[in-house]
Amino acid sequence: MSGTQAQDDLITASRPAPGIVQLNLNRPDKLNALSKALLAQLLDHLHKASADDGIGCVVITGNGRAFAAGADISDMLERGVASYVDTDRLGVWAAIEAFSKPLVAAVNGYALGGGLELALLCDVIVASKTAQFATPEIKIGSFPGDGGTQRLPRLVGKSFAMQMVLTGMMVSAELAERKGLISEAVEPDELLPRALEIASEIARMSSAITPYAKRAVNAAFELPLGQGIEEERRLTVEAFATEDRVEGLRAFKEKRPPQFKGR
């Protein structure tokens, strides 16, 4: 990844601000459908960001008029169920879910099917007011199979998730914001500036601590309350062992900005 922009076929990568990597899904002619190759390249860039101590946050968006319009239907037609249970493909989804640093999705257009499921793997979702969301798989005799049926109800509740999954209805950014599917809906020309503003705020924090915070919040969606609190406490104890945790306490006592080192 260069200081300006690097072209890598299905993903474009740039560093628009200190501590941030921006990854653009780059199949605009296919509405950024999530082919196996695109997902592999996305994961490769996430691995690079994970290994770079200077990166505190990653922003994912789409080139053209879509964030991502779902899975690669041609591959499903060609290989049938093998395209779904492909261990490499499933491994990529698991690895994106396990990515430790914060992910911000800047949804610029359609986020449909697998595209919505990819957005749901991100920690913050900001959307253009012209963006639209859907789980349209039911219309082709299917349903969300990469986490959508599990993550969506946790955000919007059972009733609205059922309505989306069973009808394939299109959801506006305004409604998505009202239902808690996204954190903010902004004007189209404000989307990337706002996403980068949020990412910059995150990147300015300790890159050693934000992964702990991410894991703690995710535990609220994965564990019963009692176990979640236990996990929060365990992570807090682990975080005390970092240099940045001690630096934060010292800085507060000394009434000065902390000088985080990411360790």
Salt bridges, closest charged atoms under 4 A:
ASP8 OD2 - HIS45 NE2 3.39
ASP44 OD2 - LYS48 NZ 3.41
ASP52 OD2 - ARG15 NH2 2.46
ASP72 OD2 - ARG27 NH1 3.94
ASP75 OD1 - ARG79 NE 3.02
ASP86 OD2 - LYS36 NZ 2.90
ASP86 OD2 - ARG79 NH2 3.18
ASP88 OD2 - LYS36 NZ 3.70
GLU97 OE2 - ARG151 NH2 2.76
ASP123 OD2 - LYS214 NZ 3.00
ASP146 OD2 - ARG89 NH1 2.88
GLU184 OE2 - ARG194 NH2 2.71
GLU187 OE2 - LYS129 NZ 3.17
GLU197 OE1 - ARG194 NH1 2.82
GLU201 OE2 - ARG204 NH2 2.48
GLU231 OE2 - ARG234 NH2 2.82
GLU238 OE2 - ARG234 NH1 2.30
GLU243 OE1 - ARG263 NE 3.19
GLU247 OE2 - ARG256 NH1 2.64
GLU254 OE1 - ARG256 NE 2.61
